[in-house]
Amino acid sequence: MRNDLGGEETLTIKLSTTAATATYRSASCEDAAAISELYQEAYRPVSGGDASDFYPYPQLLTPGEVKGMIQGGGVLWLVAELDGAIIGACGAVLNVGAPEDKIAEVFGLVIKERFRYRGYGAQLFAQLDGCLAREGSLFILAETRTAHSGGWKVARRCGFIALGFEPAAHLTPAGYESMLLTGKLSSRALELWAPPTASSVAVQRLSAVVLEQIQGARPLVQNKETPALEAGFCDESHAVHVAEATYDESKIVDVLQRLGLQRTGFIVLNRMRGILARSCRFERKFLVASRGEQAVGYAILDQDARDRRVKIADLRGCDGQVLETLLRHVIEIAKAGIGAVFSLVVDVRSGEADLHRLLEEIGFFPTAYYPALILEGGNRIDSVQFTYLEKVDLTEACRGAAVAEWPSAFGVKGEICDARL
């Protein structure tokens, strides 16, 4: 771990009178095998089976992949060490947004089974949190499990707040499990915060239960009139056609040039993605929307067949008709590629009320609210995650979520789920 003067330092923390002293340090390439074994132990089903089927980031189960991540930079990875053996690990992608956004994403907090419930995970997470602050992160994201409360309790203790609830997000040894989405904003991010003035009613309601966790934050003030999405050419001669295509950078450039300075309502975050060699579990798809011979929109999808989940990594369109056509086609692509039951998620700006209404008309609903997430024009603006569920049992997804001990998280979950049950 690097200290503020640029040298190496080792942190030694006394945990309690009953737990042995552990040290926390940056992971090295020599640690790769021990780190992978921690994830193998945590996600190997008791009834048998492959751990890679029950973890959204199976690359962490392979020492070679872990070593590559440590060598590659862009990831901060700490380990907990006791008597010369690694007993825990936790990592973070240093920036999942644009360089100026400074958004870190924590992943993979894991402690060797026989050392759990002794405070090592809490200390490891706290040290990573401190390192990210020193690295200059202004917003830290952490997705935590709901079948076990240890993860979100650790995040809460470190000052994270509840931002969202994603039903049936991942397949784990506990079954299809919902996730609690948490985050931590720096004081600098809040200084630059410019709350939106135009959001849908559903987004306003979710934002209210998120913002009440931030001292001094006020409910969003909404303008009654919001600009509508441009309808585009709606007659048959200008119909929009969407087709799956081989990834083509020139098509993207085409669309972006046509958009010019027009702002898109969708937000691109390069979140942690699963990788599994020689498997069709993970697939990236590229869709192109055209009018005649002209490319007028595109979508990039990350599909996880095992989790039955599709993430819209990027979506652009020249007008509202293109956006709607692309969104509806994405749903059909998911049905064809994954099957009858799946979830679909996308991130959009919080100030785009008309886009919110379009998503809600199609069947999406807000599942996370991120205040002051990205930097734009010198201000930090909010983001909303929307989710579409196809035949997912929401009652069952909510039933197994153990968050009642955290009133704020329970309120966020209730706002997201109760209206739909």
C-alpha positions as CSV (number, residue, x, y, z in Angstrom):
1,M,0.0,0.0,0.0
2,R,1.4,3.4,-0.9
3,N,1.6,6.1,1.7
4,D,1.0,9.8,1.1
5,L,4.8,10.4,0.4
6,G,4.9,7.8,-2.3
7,G,6.7,5.1,-0.3
8,E,5.5,1.7,0.7
9,E,3.8,1.2,4.1
10,T,2.3,-1.8,5.9
11,L,-0.8,-1.2,8.0
12,T,-1.1,-3.2,11.2
13,I,-4.3,-2.9,13.1
14,K,-5.2,-4.5,16.4
15,L,-8.8,-5.8,15.9
16,S,-9.9,-6.7,19.3
17,T,-8.8,-8.5,22.5
18,T,-10.0,-11.8,21.1
19,A,-8.9,-11.6,17.5
20,A,-5.3,-12.0,16.4
21,T,-3.5,-9.1,14.8
22,A,-3.7,-8.9,11.0
23,T,-1.9,-6.8,8.5
24,Y,-3.4,-5.2,5.4
25,R,-1.4,-4.6,2.3
26,S,-1.6,-4.2,-1.4
27,A,-1.9,-7.5,-3.3
28,S,1.1,-8.7,-5.3
29,C,1.3,-11.1,-8.2
30,E,2.5,-13.8,-5.9
31,D,-0.8,-13.6,-4.0
32,A,-2.9,-14.5,-7.0
33,A,-3.4,-18.2,-6.2
34,A,-4.3,-17.5,-2.6
35,I,-6.8,-14.8,-3.6
36,S,-8.5,-17.1,-6.1
37,E,-8.8,-19.8,-3.5
38,L,-10.7,-17.5,-1.2
39,Y,-13.4,-16.9,-3.9
40,Q,-13.4,-20.7,-4.7
41,E,-14.1,-21.5,-1.1
42,A,-16.8,-18.8,-0.8
43,Y,-18.8,-19.6,-3.9
44,R,-18.3,-23.4,-4.2
45,P,-21.8,-24.9,-3.6
46,V,-22.1,-27.3,-0.6
47,S,-24.1,-29.6,-2.8
48,G,-21.4,-29.7,-5.4
49,G,-20.9,-27.8,-8.7
50,D,-18.6,-25.3,-10.2
51,A,-18.0,-22.1,-8.3
52,S,-17.9,-20.2,-11.6
53,D,-21.6,-20.8,-12.0
54,F,-22.4,-18.9,-8.8
55,Y,-20.2,-15.8,-9.0
56,P,-20.8,-12.9,-11.4
57,Y,-17.0,-12.4,-11.8
58,P,-15.6,-15.9,-12.4
59,Q,-12.3,-14.5,-13.6
60,L,-11.5,-14.0,-9.9
61,L,-11.5,-17.8,-9.5
62,T,-8.5,-18.2,-11.9
63,P,-5.0,-17.2,-10.5
64,G,-3.8,-16.2,-14.0
65,E,-6.7,-13.7,-14.4
66,V,-6.2,-12.3,-10.9
67,K,-2.5,-11.9,-11.6
68,G,-3.3,-10.0,-14.9
69,M,-5.6,-7.6,-13.0
70,I,-2.9,-6.9,-10.4
71,Q,-0.3,-6.3,-13.1
72,G,-2.6,-4.3,-15.4
73,G,-3.3,-1.3,-13.1
74,G,-6.6,0.4,-12.8
75,V,-7.5,-1.9,-9.9
76,L,-6.6,-1.4,-6.2
77,W,-6.5,-4.7,-4.4
78,L,-5.9,-5.3,-0.7
79,V,-5.3,-8.5,1.2
80,A,-5.5,-9.4,4.9
81,E,-2.6,-11.4,6.1
82,L,-2.4,-13.4,9.4
83,D,0.7,-15.4,10.4
84,G,2.0,-15.2,6.8
85,A,-1.2,-16.6,5.2
86,I,-3.7,-14.6,3.2
87,I,-7.1,-14.8,4.9
88,G,-9.1,-12.1,3.1
89,A,-9.2,-9.9,-0.1
90,C,-11.1,-7.0,-1.4
91,G,-10.6,-4.9,-4.6
92,A,-11.8,-1.8,-6.4
93,V,-11.9,-0.6,-9.9
94,L,-10.4,2.9,-9.6
95,N,-12.6,4.7,-12.1
96,V,-15.7,3.3,-13.8
97,G,-16.7,6.6,-15.3
98,A,-14.9,9.3,-17.3
99,P,-11.5,10.2,-15.8
100,E,-12.9,13.4,-14.3
101,D,-15.8,11.5,-12.6
102,K,-13.5,9.7,-10.1
103,I,-16.0,6.9,-9.4
104,A,-14.5,3.8,-7.8
105,E,-16.4,0.5,-7.6
106,V,-15.6,-2.0,-4.8
107,F,-15.8,-5.7,-5.5
108,G,-15.2,-9.1,-4.0
109,L,-14.9,-8.6,-0.2
110,V,-14.1,-12.2,1.0
111,I,-12.7,-13.7,4.2
112,K,-11.6,-17.3,4.6
113,E,-14.4,-19.2,6.2
114,R,-12.8,-20.0,9.5
115,F,-11.8,-16.4,10.1
116,R,-15.2,-14.8,9.5
117,Y,-17.2,-12.9,12.1
118,R,-14.0,-11.7,13.9
119,G,-13.8,-8.2,12.4
120,Y,-11.3,-8.9,9.6
121,G,-13.7,-8.1,6.8
122,A,-14.7,-4.8,8.4
123,Q,-11.1,-3.7,8.8
124,L,-10.2,-4.8,5.3
125,F,-13.1,-2.9,3.8
126,A,-12.3,0.2,5.9
127,Q,-8.6,0.2,4.8
128,L,-9.7,-0.1,1.1
129,D,-12.2,2.8,1.7
130,G,-9.4,4.9,3.1
131,C,-7.0,4.1,0.2
132,L,-9.6,5.1,-2.3
133,A,-10.1,8.4,-0.6
134,R,-6.4,9.0,-0.8
135,E,-6.4,8.0,-4.4
136,G,-8.9,10.9,-5.0
137,S,-12.1,8.9,-5.5
138,L,-15.1,11.2,-5.1
139,F,-17.8,8.5,-5.3
140,I,-17.4,4.9,-4.2
141,L,-19.9,2.2,-5.3
142,A,-20.4,-1.1,-3.5
143,E,-22.9,-3.8,-4.4
144,T,-23.7,-5.9,-1.4
145,R,-25.5,-9.2,-0.9
146,T,-28.8,-9.4,0.9
147,A,-28.9,-13.1,1.8
148,H,-26.1,-12.4,4.2
149,S,-26.0,-9.1,6.1
150,G,-22.2,-9.0,6.7
151,G,-21.4,-7.1,3.5
152,W,-23.8,-4.2,3.9
153,K,-23.2,-3.9,7.6
154,V,-19.5,-3.4,6.8
155,A,-20.3,-0.8,4.2
156,R,-22.8,1.0,6.5
157,R,-20.1,1.1,9.3
158,C,-17.8,2.9,6.8
159,G,-20.3,5.7,6.1
160,F,-21.9,4.2,2.9
161,I,-25.6,5.0,2.3
162,A,-28.3,2.8,0.7
163,L,-28.8,3.9,-2.9
164,G,-30.9,1.1,-4.4
165,F,-32.1,-2.4,-4.5
166,E,-31.8,-4.7,-7.5
167,P,-34.1,-7.7,-7.5
168,A,-32.8,-11.2,-8.5
169,A,-29.5,-9.7,-9.7
170,H,-27.1,-12.6,-9.4
171,L,-27.2,-16.4,-9.0
172,T,-25.3,-17.3,-5.8
173,P,-25.1,-20.5,-3.7
174,A,-28.2,-19.1,-2.0
175,G,-30.1,-19.0,-5.3
176,Y,-31.1,-16.0,-7.3
177,E,-30.3,-13.2,-4.9
178,S,-31.2,-9.5,-4.8
179,M,-28.5,-6.9,-4.2
180,L,-28.4,-3.8,-2.0
181,L,-26.6,-1.0,-3.9
182,T,-24.6,1.3,-1.6
183,G,-22.4,4.3,-2.1
184,K,-20.2,6.9,-0.4
185,L,-20.0,10.5,-1.5
186,S,-17.1,12.7,-0.7
187,S,-17.6,16.2,0.7
188,R,-16.1,17.6,-2.5
189,A,-18.7,15.7,-4.7
190,L,-21.5,17.3,-2.6
191,E,-19.9,20.8,-3.0
192,L,-20.2,20.4,-6.8
193,W,-23.6,18.8,-6.7
194,A,-26.3,20.3,-9.0
195,P,-29.6,18.5,-8.2
196,P,-31.9,18.0,-11.2
197,T,-35.1,19.9,-11.8
198,A,-37.0,17.4,-14.0
199,S,-37.6,13.8,-13.0
200,S,-40.5,11.4,-13.2
201,V,-42.7,11.0,-10.1
202,A,-41.3,7.5,-9.5
203,V,-37.7,8.9,-9.6
204,Q,-38.6,11.7,-7.3
205,R,-40.0,9.3,-4.8
206,L,-36.9,7.1,-4.8
207,S,-34.6,10.1,-4.6
208,A,-36.5,11.3,-1.5
209,V,-35.6,8.2,0.5
210,V,-32.0,8.2,-0.7
211,L,-31.4,11.9,-0.1
212,E,-32.8,11.9,3.4
213,Q,-29.6,9.9,4.3
214,I,-27.5,12.9,3.3
215,Q,-27.2,15.7,5.9
216,G,-28.4,19.0,4.5
217,A,-29.8,17.5,1.3
218,R,-33.2,18.8,0.3
219,P,-35.9,17.0,-1.8
220,L,-35.7,17.6,-5.5
221,V,-37.5,20.7,-6.8
222,Q,-39.2,19.9,-10.0
223,N,-40.1,22.1,-12.9
224,K,-43.7,21.4,-14.1
225,E,-42.7,21.6,-17.7
226,T,-40.0,19.4,-19.1
227,P,-38.7,19.2,-22.7
228,A,-40.2,16.3,-24.6
229,L,-38.0,13.8,-26.5
230,E,-37.9,14.7,-30.2
231,A,-40.3,12.4,-32.0
232,G,-38.2,12.1,-35.1
233,F,-39.7,10.9,-38.4
234,C,-42.7,8.8,-37.6
235,D,-44.1,8.1,-41.0
236,E,-43.5,4.6,-42.6
237,S,-41.0,5.9,-45.1
238,H,-38.7,6.9,-42.2
239,A,-39.2,3.7,-40.1
240,V,-36.4,2.7,-37.8
241,H,-34.9,-0.7,-38.3
242,V,-32.7,-2.4,-35.7
243,A,-30.3,-5.3,-36.4
244,E,-27.6,-7.1,-34.5
245,A,-24.2,-6.4,-36.1
246,T,-20.5,-7.1,-35.6
247,Y,-19.0,-4.3,-33.4
248,D,-18.1,-1.5,-35.7
249,E,-16.4,1.6,-34.4
250,S,-17.3,3.5,-37.6
251,K,-21.0,3.1,-36.9
252,I,-20.6,4.6,-33.4
253,V,-18.7,7.5,-34.9
254,D,-21.4,8.0,-37.4
255,V,-24.1,8.2,-34.8
256,L,-22.1,10.4,-32.5
257,Q,-21.3,12.9,-35.3
258,R,-25.0,13.0,-36.2
259,L,-25.8,13.7,-32.5
260,G,-23.3,16.5,-32.5
261,L,-23.5,18.4,-29.2
262,Q,-26.9,17.0,-28.4
263,R,-26.8,15.4,-25.0
264,T,-27.9,11.8,-24.6
265,G,-29.9,10.8,-21.5
266,F,-28.0,7.6,-21.0
267,I,-24.9,7.3,-18.9
268,V,-21.9,5.1,-19.7
269,L,-20.3,3.4,-16.8
270,N,-17.5,0.8,-17.3
271,R,-18.6,-1.3,-14.4
272,M,-16.9,-4.6,-13.4
273,R,-17.9,-7.3,-15.9
274,G,-17.7,-11.1,-15.8
275,I,-15.2,-12.9,-18.0
276,L,-15.1,-16.7,-18.5
277,A,-12.9,-18.2,-21.2
278,R,-14.3,-20.9,-23.5
279,S,-17.8,-20.2,-22.3
280,C,-20.9,-18.7,-23.8
281,R,-22.1,-17.4,-20.4
282,F,-21.0,-13.8,-21.1
283,E,-21.7,-12.1,-24.4
284,R,-21.4,-8.6,-25.6
285,K,-23.9,-7.6,-28.3
286,F,-23.9,-4.6,-30.7
287,L,-27.2,-3.3,-32.2
288,V,-27.4,-0.7,-34.9
289,A,-30.6,1.3,-35.6
290,S,-31.0,2.6,-39.2
291,R,-33.2,4.8,-41.3
292,G,-32.7,3.7,-44.8
293,E,-28.9,3.6,-45.2
294,Q,-28.2,5.9,-42.3
295,A,-27.1,4.7,-38.9
296,V,-29.1,6.8,-36.4
297,G,-28.5,4.9,-33.2
298,Y,-26.8,2.0,-31.5
299,A,-26.8,-0.1,-28.3
300,I,-24.1,-2.1,-26.6
301,L,-25.3,-4.9,-24.3
302,D,-23.5,-7.1,-21.8
303,Q,-25.4,-10.3,-21.3
304,D,-24.9,-12.9,-18.5
305,A,-26.9,-16.0,-19.4
306,R,-26.3,-17.6,-15.9
307,D,-27.5,-14.6,-14.0
308,R,-30.3,-14.1,-16.6
309,R,-29.2,-10.4,-16.7
310,V,-28.6,-7.9,-19.4
311,K,-26.8,-4.6,-18.8
312,I,-27.2,-1.8,-21.4
313,A,-23.6,-0.6,-21.4
314,D,-24.3,2.2,-23.9
315,L,-27.3,3.4,-25.9
316,R,-27.5,6.4,-28.3
317,G,-30.2,7.6,-30.6
318,C,-30.8,10.7,-32.7
319,D,-34.4,11.1,-31.4
320,G,-37.1,9.6,-29.2
321,Q,-38.4,7.3,-31.9
322,V,-34.9,5.7,-32.3
323,L,-34.5,5.4,-28.5
324,E,-37.9,3.7,-28.1
325,T,-37.3,1.3,-31.0
326,L,-33.9,0.4,-29.7
327,L,-35.1,-0.2,-26.1
328,R,-38.0,-2.4,-27.3
329,H,-35.6,-4.4,-29.5
330,V,-33.2,-4.9,-26.6
331,I,-36.0,-6.6,-24.7
332,E,-36.6,-8.9,-27.6
333,I,-32.9,-9.7,-27.9
334,A,-32.8,-10.6,-24.2
335,K,-35.8,-12.9,-24.6
336,A,-34.2,-14.7,-27.6
337,G,-30.7,-14.9,-25.9
338,I,-31.6,-15.7,-22.3
339,G,-35.1,-17.0,-22.3
340,A,-38.4,-16.2,-20.6
341,V,-37.1,-14.9,-17.3
342,F,-34.5,-12.1,-17.1
343,S,-33.7,-8.7,-15.8
344,L,-32.4,-5.7,-17.8
345,V,-30.7,-2.6,-16.3
346,V,-29.7,0.8,-17.6
347,D,-28.3,4.0,-16.2
348,V,-29.7,7.4,-17.2
349,R,-29.5,11.0,-16.1
350,S,-31.9,12.0,-13.4
351,G,-32.9,15.2,-15.0
352,E,-34.5,13.6,-18.1
353,A,-38.1,13.3,-17.1
354,D,-39.4,12.5,-20.6
355,L,-36.8,9.7,-20.9
356,H,-37.9,8.4,-17.5
357,R,-41.5,8.3,-18.7
358,L,-40.6,6.5,-21.9
359,L,-38.7,3.8,-19.9
360,E,-41.6,3.5,-17.5
361,E,-44.1,3.2,-20.3
362,I,-42.1,0.3,-21.7
363,G,-42.0,-1.4,-18.3
364,F,-38.8,-0.2,-16.6
365,F,-38.8,1.2,-13.0
366,P,-36.2,3.0,-11.0
367,T,-34.1,0.8,-8.7
368,A,-31.2,3.0,-7.7
369,Y,-30.6,6.7,-7.3
370,Y,-27.0,8.1,-7.4
371,P,-26.7,11.7,-6.3
372,A,-23.7,13.7,-7.6
373,L,-22.4,10.8,-9.6
374,I,-20.8,12.3,-12.7
375,L,-19.1,15.6,-13.5
376,E,-20.6,17.6,-16.3
377,G,-20.0,21.3,-17.1
378,G,-18.2,21.8,-13.8
379,N,-21.1,20.3,-11.7
380,R,-21.8,16.8,-10.5
381,I,-25.2,15.5,-11.7
382,D,-27.4,12.6,-10.5
383,S,-28.0,9.3,-12.2
384,V,-30.8,6.8,-11.9
385,Q,-30.7,3.0,-12.6
386,F,-33.8,1.6,-14.2
387,T,-34.6,-2.1,-14.3
388,Y,-36.9,-4.1,-16.5
389,L,-38.1,-7.5,-15.1
390,E,-39.4,-10.2,-17.4
391,K,-41.4,-12.8,-15.4
392,V,-39.1,-12.4,-12.4
393,D,-41.0,-13.2,-9.1
394,L,-40.6,-9.9,-7.3
395,T,-42.3,-11.2,-4.2
396,E,-39.7,-14.0,-3.9
397,A,-36.9,-11.6,-4.7
398,C,-37.8,-9.3,-1.9
399,R,-38.6,-12.0,0.6
400,G,-35.0,-13.2,1.0
401,A,-33.5,-9.7,1.3
402,A,-32.3,-9.4,4.9
403,V,-32.0,-5.6,5.3
404,A,-34.6,-4.8,8.0
405,E,-31.8,-4.0,10.5
406,W,-30.8,-1.0,8.4
407,P,-33.9,1.3,8.4
408,S,-32.7,3.5,5.5
409,A,-32.0,0.4,3.3
410,F,-35.3,-1.1,4.3
411,G,-37.0,2.2,3.2
412,V,-35.2,2.2,-0.2
413,K,-36.1,-1.4,-0.8
414,G,-39.7,-0.7,0.2
415,E,-40.0,2.3,-2.1
416,I,-38.7,0.2,-5.0
417,C,-40.7,-2.9,-4.4
418,D,-43.9,-2.1,-2.6
419,A,-45.5,-0.2,-5.4
420,R,-45.0,-3.1,-7.8
421,L,-46.3,-5.9,-5.5
